[in-house]
Each structure stands twice: as structure tokens, then as C-alpha cells.
Amino acid sequence: MTIIAAADGSALGNPGPAGWGWYVDQSRWASGGWPHGTNNMGELTAVLDLLRQTASVEEDLLVYCDSTYVIKSITQWMPNWKRKGWRKGDGKPVQNLEIMKALDVAMRGRRVRFEWVKGHTGHELNEAADRIANAAAVAFSIGQAPDPGPGFGGDGGNRDEHPYEGPAKHSQPEPADDLLSLLAETEPPAETEPPAETEPSEEERVVAFERSLLHDEVRADQAAVAALLHPRWTEIGRSGRLWSRAEMLAAVAPLSEPVEAEFLAVSRVDDHTILLVWRAVSNQRSTLRSSLWVRDRGVWRQRFHQGTDEI
């Protein structure tokens, strides 16, 4: 028998409020994160926590990841890093060293296979892990602790060994999970250092916030939803009803079925306003939607939302 799981990470700002999550099924999952971290930290820590919580089981473990950085770090690059005193092929220190060393220990004697999946393509386990990790990042962004989940044993798991407390406030961002960074870890080493992981644009950040409003972990937490809605928020729903912020918060709940977001246009109206036009697709219908996001005292919040069933 093989335990099949997915592990994922999320960061709102990269670095910024960050979360991690792994998912086996509705009764076996976990999440956590930090007020300040990176997406790669989240991806790695999700795998680390999964390994630790399944350490006593005898079954093989199959882990789905949408990060080639995580898979290659564990399965290809780590032996060379260890031989070189935890330094990369260019002689520079390995990023996320504390987590990497902990992963090295956690992998000893384990039968673990990693499989890459493309993110946001409907893979059931990957989508679940993504929702959990994103909900954790959102929780930290509003100053709350995320739901740690039941863990693998259904009792919250072993929370005594926190794998990583997060980077120092002024630490350098880690390398991007892109082609150049992958080439830099092969032998012989590349001559140039891969580019640093760049902070996402304001538009990318707003898209991430919009997606989070489709996650059940966020929708089940009224405070998390409230943090994303402007004080004067309104919506014109599919039925033509005009919703107030108070009415929406009173009615918000997990979705009856998964909804995928397909973004058609992301437009900068001005320095403090971004318009999203997107399609919400579920098993029952396809709805065209528009969302107006404004920067309110330095924080992006949804100001207006509208939905119309697509014919």
C-alpha cells in the first residue's frame, strides 16, 4: 500500500505572509506558516512536515508537488550539497539550509517517490494542498494563526518539532524556481548566479487574493473574508441582487462545489485600483465576473464585485 499526498506552499508578497500545507484526505491534512516567508520555504516545509508525521508508518509515500525546486533539491542536488559542505556548485551557501538539513534527516530510510504536477490544473490533491497553504498565508496576513489541521493521525500530529521559524527580517530572497536556477544546480556549475526571486507585482498579488476568496478554508472564516473586503464593499450578484458587505459576511460559506478561476484581463486603472475580469467555472455553470480592487491604507481590498451567467 502507498500513501498518496500532495504538498504545496504559498506566499503573499514572496517574501511576505507565507503558508504551507499537505493533504492526503479530509481527515488527514496539516498546515502552518509564518508572518514573513517565501513560497519555496512553504513548499519545502510542507514536505518536511508530511515526512515527520508519517515517520512511523511502514507504507511507501508518493508526494505530488508542483515545484521542481523542491523535487530536485531532495532527489538530485542534496547529495552534492552535502559533499561540498552544504554549498552549491558555484560555492555559495545552499538556500533554506535549516529546512534542507531537516529534510535530509527525515528522508533517511524512507521509501518516498516524488511526482511533479502542474499547479492550478484541476489535480484534486494538489488543489487541496494549494487551498490549505493559501489559507494559512491569508491567516498570517491578517494577524491570525491558521488551522493546523488534524495531522496524519487525526490528532494534530507532532507539533513539537517546528521545522523552521522563518527568515530574518532582512534576509535575502531565495533563488527563483525557474530554468536558470535549475541549470545552476547541475554539474558542472553554471558560471553565473541565477537571478534572485523577485517580488510579485501588485497585479499578481491581487489575483492571488481573488483566488483565495474561492478557497473553502478562507470562506469558512468570516474574519478572513472580512479582511479582504473594503468597508464600503458591494456586489451585484448573478440574480441581480445588490449585496452589502454585512449581508455577504453573514451569508458567506464554503462553496457547494469547486470553482476554477480563469482570468481574462488584469487591468491597472491607476496606482491604487486594479480591475479583474475573469470566468468562474464549476460543474453547473460558467459565470463571467469582474472585481474592482483598491489599495486601502496600503492593503489591497475588493471594493466591488459583479457576476453574470455566461450563455
ZALUMZA-358376 format. One record per residue: x, z, y of N, C-alpha, C in turn. Coordinates in steps of 0.1 Angstrom, whole numbers, padded with zeros to 4 digits, always signed. Example, Ala and Ser with C-alpha at 12.3 -4.5 7.8 and 13.67 -1.06 7.14 Angstrom:
<pts>
+0132+0078-0057+0123+0078-0045+0132+0078-0033
+0128+0071-0022+0137+0071-0011+0129+0079+0000
</pts>
This chain:
<pts>
+0008+0000-0012+0000+0000+0000+0009+0000+0012
+0004-0007+0023+0012-0008+0035+0003-0003+0047
+0009+0006+0055+0002+0010+0067+0004-0001+0078
-0007-0006+0084-0006-0016+0094-0010-0011+0107
-0001-0013+0117-0004-0007+0130+0001-0017+0141
-0003-0014+0153+0002-0021+0165+0007-0011+0175
+0018-0015+0182+0023-0006+0192+0025-0014+0205
+0022-0008+0217+0023-0015+0229+0026-0006+0241
+0031-0011+0252+0034-0003+0264+0027-0010+0276
+0027-0002+0287+0021-0007+0299+0027+0000+0311
+0029-0007+0322+0034-0001+0334+0028-0007+0346
+0022+0001+0355+0016-0004+0367+0026-0003+0379
+0034-0013+0380+0045-0013+0390+0058-0017+0384
+0061-0012+0372+0073-0016+0364+0086-0015+0372
+0091-0004+0376+0086+0009+0372+0075+0014+0380
+0067+0023+0375+0055+0029+0381+0048+0037+0370
+0036+0041+0372+0029+0048+0362+0029+0040+0349
+0033+0046+0338+0035+0039+0326+0029+0046+0314
+0025+0038+0304+0018+0044+0292+0023+0037+0280
+0021+0043+0269+0024+0038+0256+0012+0041+0246
+0011+0033+0236+0000+0035+0226+0003+0028+0213
-0001+0034+0202-0001+0028+0189-0015+0030+0183
-0018+0020+0174-0032+0020+0169-0032+0016+0154
-0038+0024+0145-0040+0020+0131-0055+0017+0129
-0063+0027+0133-0077+0025+0132-0084+0035+0142
-0097+0036+0142-0103+0045+0152-0100+0060+0150
-0096+0064+0138-0093+0078+0135-0078+0080+0135
-0070+0070+0137-0055+0072+0137-0049+0064+0149
-0047+0070+0160-0040+0064+0171-0035+0074+0180
-0026+0071+0189-0020+0080+0198-0015+0073+0211
-0014+0081+0222-0009+0075+0235-0002+0086+0243
+0005+0082+0253+0012+0091+0262+0018+0082+0273
+0028+0088+0280+0034+0081+0291+0041+0090+0301
+0043+0084+0313+0050+0091+0324+0044+0087+0337
+0045+0095+0347+0042+0091+0361+0050+0080+0366
+0063+0078+0361+0072+0068+0366+0080+0063+0354
+0078+0050+0350+0085+0044+0339+0083+0029+0339
+0088+0023+0328+0088+0008+0327+0080+0004+0315
+0077-0009+0315+0069-0014+0303+0077-0013+0291
+0090-0016+0291+0099-0015+0280+0100-0001+0274
+0101+0009+0283+0100+0023+0278+0088+0025+0270
+0077+0020+0275+0064+0023+0268+0064+0016+0255
+0068+0003+0254+0069-0004+0242+0077+0003+0231
+0089+0007+0235+0098+0014+0226+0093+0028+0221
+0087+0035+0231+0082+0049+0228+0070+0048+0218
+0062+0038+0220+0050+0036+0211+0055+0035+0196
+0065+0027+0194+0071+0025+0181+0077+0038+0176
+0085+0045+0185+0091+0058+0181+0081+0068+0177
+0070+0070+0185+0060+0080+0181+0053+0076+0168
+0051+0063+0166+0045+0059+0153+0054+0062+0142
+0067+0060+0143+0076+0063+0132+0077+0078+0129
+0077+0086+0140+0078+0100+0138+0065+0106+0131
+0053+0101+0135+0041+0106+0130+0038+0101+0116
+0045+0091+0111+0043+0086+0098+0055+0089+0089
+0064+0098+0094+0077+0100+0087+0075+0106+0073
+0064+0113+0071+0062+0119+0057+0055+0111+0047
+0050+0099+0052+0043+0091+0042+0052+0082+0034
+0048+0078+0022+0056+0070+0014+0054+0055+0015
+0042+0051+0021+0039+0037+0022+0048+0030+0031
+0049+0016+0029+0056+0008+0038+0048+0007+0051
+0055+0003+0062+0049+0003+0075+0051-0011+0081
+0040-0018+0085+0040-0030+0092+0036-0028+0107
+0045-0031+0116+0042-0029+0130+0041-0042+0138
+0029-0044+0144+0028-0056+0153+0032-0052+0167
+0040-0061+0173+0045-0059+0187+0044-0072+0194
+0041-0071+0207+0041-0084+0215+0054-0084+0223
+0064-0076+0220+0076-0075+0227+0088-0079+0218
+0094-0091+0221+0106-0095+0213+0118-0085+0216
+0118-0080+0228+0128-0070+0232+0128-0058+0222
+0117-0053+0219+0116-0041+0210+0120-0046+0196
+0115-0056+0191+0118-0061+0177+0133-0064+0176
+0138-0071+0185+0153-0075+0184+0162-0063+0186
+0158-0054+0194+0166-0042+0196+0167-0034+0183
+0156-0032+0176+0156-0024+0164+0162-0031+0152
+0158-0044+0151+0162-0051+0138+0175-0059+0139
+0179-0063+0151+0191-0071+0152+0203-0065+0160
+0200-0060+0172+0210-0056+0181+0216-0042+0179
+0208-0033+0174+0212-0019+0173+0225-0017+0165
+0227-0024+0153+0240-0022+0146+0252-0025+0154
+0252-0036+0162+0263-0039+0170+0265-0029+0181
+0254-0025+0187+0255-0015+0198+0262-0002+0193
+0258+0002+0181+0264+0015+0176+0279+0013+0173
+0283+0001+0168+0297-0001+0165+0305-0001+0178
+0299-0005+0189+0305-0006+0202+0303+0007+0211
+0299+0018+0204+0297+0030+0212+0285+0029+0221
+0274+0023+0216+0262+0021+0223+0264+0013+0236
+0271+0002+0235+0273-0007+0246+0269-0021+0241
+0265-0029+0251+0261-0043+0248+0273-0052+0246
+0270-0064+0243+0280-0074+0241+0289-0076+0254
+0283-0074+0266+0291-0075+0278+0298-0063+0282
+0297-0052+0274+0304-0040+0276+0296-0030+0285
+0285-0034+0289+0277-0024+0297+0268-0015+0288
+0264-0004+0293+0257+0006+0285+0243+0000+0281
+0238+0004+0270+0225+0000+0265+0214+0006+0273
+0204-0001+0277+0193+0004+0285+0184+0013+0275
+0177+0023+0281+0169+0031+0274+0176+0038+0262
+0188+0043+0265+0197+0048+0254+0191+0059+0246
+0184+0069+0253+0179+0080+0246+0168+0076+0236
+0160+0067+0240+0150+0062+0230+0156+0054+0219
+0166+0046+0222+0172+0038+0212+0179+0047+0201
+0186+0057+0206+0192+0066+0196+0181+0073+0187
+0170+0077+0194+0160+0083+0186+0153+0074+0176
+0152+0061+0180+0147+0051+0171+0156+0049+0159
+0169+0049+0162+0179+0047+0151+0177+0058+0141
+0175+0071+0145+0173+0082+0136+0160+0080+0128
+0150+0076+0135+0136+0075+0129+0135+0064+0119
+0144+0054+0120+0143+0042+0111+0151+0045+0098
+0159+0055+0098+0167+0058+0086+0159+0060+0073
+0161+0053+0063+0154+0055+0050+0139+0050+0050
+0135+0043+0061+0121+0038+0062+0121+0024+0058
+0109+0020+0052+0106+0006+0049+0097+0001+0060
+0102-0005+0070+0094-0009+0081+0097-0024+0084
+0086-0031+0086+0086-0046+0089+0079-0047+0103
+0086-0055+0112+0080-0058+0125+0076-0072+0125
+0064-0075+0132+0059-0088+0133+0055-0090+0148
+0060-0101+0154+0056-0104+0167+0042-0111+0168
+0035-0106+0178+0022-0113+0181+0021-0116+0196
+0015-0126+0200+0014-0129+0214+0003-0120+0220
+0006-0114+0231-0003-0105+0237-0015-0112+0244
-0027-0105+0244-0039-0109+0251-0044-0122+0245
-0043-0123+0231-0049-0135+0225-0059-0131+0214
-0065-0119+0215-0075-0115+0206-0071-0108+0193
-0058-0106+0192-0054-0099+0180-0059-0085+0180
-0067-0081+0170-0075-0069+0171-0067-0056+0173
-0057-0055+0165-0048-0042+0166-0040-0042+0179
-0035-0054+0182-0027-0055+0195-0035-0052+0207
-0048-0057+0207-0056-0055+0218-0060-0040+0219
-0062-0033+0208-0065-0019+0208-0053-0011+0213
-0041-0014+0209-0029-0007+0214-0027-0010+0229
-0030-0022+0233-0029-0025+0247-0038-0017+0256
-0051-0016+0251-0061-0008+0259-0057+0006+0260
-0051+0012+0249-0047+0026+0249-0036+0028+0258
-0026+0019+0258-0014+0021+0266-0018+0019+0281
-0026+0009+0284-0030+0007+0298-0039+0019+0303
-0047+0025+0295-0055+0036+0299-0046+0048+0302
-0035+0049+0294-0026+0060+0297-0019+0058+0311
-0015+0045+0313-0008+0042+0326-0018+0045+0338
-0030+0041+0336-0040+0043+0347-0042+0058+0349
-0043+0066+0338-0044+0080+0339-0033+0086+0348
-0021+0083+0345-0010+0088+0353-0010+0083+0367
-0016+0071+0370-0017+0066+0383-0026+0074+0392
-0036+0081+0386-0045+0089+0393-0042+0104+0391
-0030+0107+0386-0026+0121+0385-0033+0129+0374
-0037+0122+0363-0043+0129+0352-0035+0126+0339
-0036+0135+0329-0030+0133+0317-0039+0125+0308
-0033+0115+0301-0041+0106+0292-0045+0114+0279
-0055+0108+0273-0060+0113+0260-0048+0111+0250
-0043+0121+0243-0032+0119+0234-0036+0112+0221
-0049+0113+0218-0054+0107+0206-0053+0116+0194
-0059+0112+0183-0059+0121+0171-0046+0121+0164
-0037+0111+0167-0025+0110+0159-0027+0104+0145
-0017+0104+0137-0018+0098+0124-0026+0107+0114
-0024+0120+0115-0030+0129+0106-0044+0133+0111
-0048+0129+0123-0061+0132+0128-0062+0146+0135
-0050+0152+0137-0049+0165+0143-0040+0165+0155
-0038+0153+0161-0029+0152+0172-0015+0149+0169
-0011+0150+0157+0003+0147+0153+0012+0157+0158
+0025+0154+0156+0036+0163+0160+0040+0160+0175
+0036+0169+0184+0038+0167+0198+0050+0175+0203
+0058+0181+0193+0069+0189+0198+0081+0182+0202
+0082+0169+0196+0094+0162+0199+0090+0150+0209
+0091+0153+0222+0088+0142+0231+0100+0133+0232
+0098+0120+0229+0110+0112+0228+0117+0109+0241
+0111+0110+0252+0118+0106+0265+0109+0111+0276
+0116+0118+0285+0108+0124+0297+0107+0114+0308
+0113+0102+0307+0111+0093+0318+0124+0091+0326
+0126+0081+0333+0139+0078+0340+0140+0087+0353
+0152+0088+0357+0154+0095+0370+0148+0086+0381
+0144+0093+0392+0136+0086+0402+0143+0074+0408
+0156+0074+0408+0163+0062+0414+0171+0054+0403
+0167+0056+0391+0174+0048+0380+0172+0033+0382
+0181+0025+0377+0180+0011+0378+0170+0006+0368
+0162-0005+0371+0152-0010+0362+0160-0017+0350
+0153-0017+0338+0160-0023+0327+0159-0038+0327
+0166-0045+0318+0166-0060+0318+0152-0065+0314
+0149-0077+0319+0136-0083+0316+0136-0088+0301
+0124-0088+0295+0122-0092+0282+0120-0107+0282
+0130-0115+0286+0129-0129+0287+0141-0136+0280
+0141-0149+0281+0151-0157+0273+0165-0153+0277
+0168-0151+0290+0182-0148+0294+0186-0135+0288
+0177-0125+0288+0181-0112+0283+0183-0112+0268
+0175-0121+0261+0177-0122+0246+0190-0129+0243
+0194-0139+0251+0207-0145+0249+0219-0136+0251
+0217-0127+0261+0228-0118+0265+0231-0108+0254
+0222-0106+0244+0225-0097+0233+0231-0103+0221
+0232-0117+0220+0237-0123+0209+0252-0123+0209
+0259-0127+0198+0273-0128+0197+0277-0143+0196
+0287-0148+0204+0294-0140+0214+0286-0137+0226
+0289-0126+0234+0281-0122+0245+0280-0133+0256
+0269-0133+0263+0269-0142+0275+0278-0138+0285
+0283-0147+0294+0292-0144+0304+0286-0137+0316
+0273-0139+0318+0267-0132+0329+0256-0122+0325
+0255-0112+0333+0245-0102+0330+0231-0108+0332
+0221-0105+0323+0207-0110+0325+0201-0104+0338
+0192-0111+0344+0186-0106+0356+0178-0093+0354
+0178-0085+0364+0171-0072+0363+0156-0075+0362
+0149-0066+0356+0134-0067+0355+0128-0065+0369
+0121-0075+0373+0115-0075+0387+0102-0068+0387
+0099-0062+0398+0086-0055+0400+0075-0066+0401
+0064-0064+0394+0053-0074+0395+0048-0075+0409
+0043-0087+0412+0037-0090+0425+0024-0081+0427
+0020-0081+0440+0007-0074+0443-0004-0081+0435
-0004-0094+0434-0014-0101+0427-0014-0097+0412
-0003-0096+0406-0002-0093+0392-0007-0078+0390
-0004-0070+0399-0008-0056+0398-0024-0055+0399
-0030-0063+0408-0044-0062+0409-0051-0068+0397
-0045-0079+0391-0051-0084+0379-0050-0074+0368
-0039-0066+0367-0039-0055+0357-0049-0045+0359
-0052-0041+0372-0062-0031+0375-0076-0037+0370
-0078-0050+0373-0091-0056+0369-0093-0055+0354
-0082-0059+0347-0083-0058+0332-0086-0044+0327
-0080-0034+0334-0082-0020+0329-0097-0016+0330
-0105-0022+0339-0119-0019+0340-0127-0024+0328
-0121-0032+0320-0127-0037+0308-0124-0029+0296
-0114-0019+0297-0110-0011+0286-0119+0001+0284
-0123+0003+0272-0132+0014+0269-0126+0028+0273
-0113+0029+0271-0106+0042+0274-0108+0045+0289
-0108+0035+0298-0110+0037+0312-0124+0039+0315
-0133+0031+0309-0147+0031+0312-0154+0044+0307
-0147+0051+0298-0153+0063+0293-0149+0075+0302
-0140+0073+0311-0135+0083+0320-0140+0080+0334
-0151+0087+0339-0156+0084+0352-0146+0085+0363
-0137+0095+0362-0127+0097+0373-0117+0085+0373
-0114+0079+0362-0105+0068+0361-0111+0056+0368
-0124+0054+0365-0132+0042+0372-0133+0045+0387
-0136+0057+0391-0138+0060+0405-0125+0058+0413
-0113+0060+0406-0101+0058+0413-0098+0043+0416
-0105+0034+0409-0103+0020+0411-0113+0014+0420
-0123+0021+0424-0134+0016+0432-0133+0021+0446
-0134+0012+0456-0134+0016+0470-0146+0025+0474
-0144+0034+0483-0155+0043+0487-0168+0035+0491
-0167+0023+0496-0178+0015+0500-0181+0004+0491
-0177+0006+0478-0179-0005+0468-0193-0009+0466
-0196-0022+0464-0209-0027+0460-0207-0038+0450
-0218-0040+0442-0218-0051+0433-0231-0058+0432
-0231-0071+0431-0243-0079+0428-0242-0083+0413
-0250-0077+0405-0249-0079+0391-0255-0092+0386
-0254-0094+0373-0259-0107+0367-0274-0108+0369
-0281-0097+0370-0296-0098+0371-0300-0100+0386
-0290-0099+0395-0293-0100+0409-0294-0086+0416
-0293-0075+0408-0294-0062+0413-0282-0058+0422
-0285-0051+0433-0274-0046+0441-0271-0032+0437
-0258-0030+0432-0254-0017+0428-0246-0010+0438
-0248+0003+0440-0239+0011+0448-0228+0017+0440
-0218+0023+0446-0207+0030+0439-0213+0041+0431
-0221+0049+0437-0227+0061+0430-0235+0057+0417
-0243+0046+0419-0251+0041+0408-0242+0036+0396
-0232+0029+0400-0223+0024+0390-0216+0035+0382
-0210+0045+0389-0203+0056+0383-0213+0064+0374
-0225+0065+0378-0235+0072+0369-0238+0064+0356
-0237+0051+0357-0241+0043+0346-0229+0038+0337
-0217+0038+0343-0205+0032+0336-0203+0039+0322
-0200+0030+0312-0198+0035+0298-0190+0024+0291
-0185+0028+0279-0178+0018+0271-0186+0006+0269
-0180-0006+0268-0187-0018+0266-0193-0019+0252
-0205-0026+0251-0211-0027+0238-0204-0036+0228
-0195-0045+0234-0187-0054+0226-0175-0058+0234
-0164-0062+0228-0152-0065+0235-0154-0077+0245
-0148-0076+0256-0149-0087+0267-0135-0092+0270
-0133-0105+0269-0120-0110+0273-0121-0116+0287
-0110-0114+0295-0110-0119+0309-0101-0131+0310
-0106-0142+0315-0099-0155+0318-0098-0157+0333
-0086-0155+0339-0085-0156+0353-0084-0170+0358
-0093-0175+0366-0094-0188+0371-0086-0190+0384
-0086-0180+0393-0080-0181+0406-0076-0167+0411
-0064-0165+0416-0060-0153+0422-0055-0157+0436
-0063-0153+0446-0060-0158+0460-0057-0146+0469
-0047-0148+0477-0043-0138+0487-0051-0142+0500
-0061-0133+0504-0068-0136+0516-0060-0132+0528
-0054-0120+0528-0045-0116+0538-0036-0105+0532
-0028-0098+0540-0018-0089+0534-0025-0077+0527
-0038-0075+0530-0044-0063+0524-0056-0067+0515
-0058-0080+0512-0070-0084+0505-0066-0095+0495
-0071-0093+0482-0069-0103+0472-0082-0106+0465
-0085-0119+0463-0098-0123+0457-0094-0128+0443
-0102-0123+0433-0100-0127+0419-0113-0135+0415
-0111-0147+0409-0122-0154+0403-0119-0155+0388
-0128-0150+0380-0125-0150+0366-0137-0152+0357
-0135-0154+0344-0145-0156+0335-0145-0145+0324
-0156-0138+0323-0157-0128+0312-0164-0134+0300
-0157-0133+0289-0162-0139+0277-0165-0129+0266
-0177-0128+0261-0180-0119+0249-0187-0128+0239
-0191-0121+0228-0197-0129+0217-0211-0134+0222
-0217-0127+0231-0231-0130+0235-0232-0140+0247
-0222-0140+0256-0223-0148+0268-0210-0150+0275
-0210-0160+0284-0199-0162+0293-0204-0160+0307
-0197-0152+0315-0201-0149+0329-0190-0152+0339
-0193-0159+0349-0183-0161+0360-0184-0149+0370
-0172-0144+0373-0172-0132+0381-0162-0134+0393
-0164-0127+0404-0155-0126+0415-0153-0112+0419
-0141-0108+0422-0138-0094+0426-0129-0094+0438
-0133-0087+0448-0125-0085+0460-0118-0072+0460
-0105-0072+0461-0097-0060+0461-0090-0059+0474
-0090-0046+0479-0084-0043+0492-0074-0032+0491
-0064-0032+0499-0054-0021+0499-0059-0011+0508
-0063+0001+0502-0068+0012+0510-0058+0023+0510
-0052+0026+0521-0042+0036+0523-0031+0035+0512
-0026+0023+0510-0015+0020+0501-0019+0018+0487
-0032+0020+0483-0037+0018+0470-0047+0007+0469
-0045-0002+0459-0055-0013+0457-0067-0008+0450
-0079-0011+0456-0092-0007+0450-0101-0019+0451
-0110-0020+0441-0120-0030+0441-0131-0027+0452
-0133-0036+0461-0143-0034+0472-0156-0041+0469
-0156-0052+0462-0169-0059+0459-0167-0067+0446
-0178-0067+0438-0178-0074+0425-0191-0082+0424
-0191-0094+0418-0203-0102+0416-0202-0109+0402
-0213-0110+0395-0213-0117+0382-0225-0126+0381
-0223-0138+0375-0233-0148+0373-0232-0154+0359
-0242-0154+0351-0241-0160+0338-0238-0175+0339
-0229-0179+0331-0225-0193+0331-0234-0201+0322
-0239-0212+0327-0248-0221+0320-0240-0231+0311
</pts>
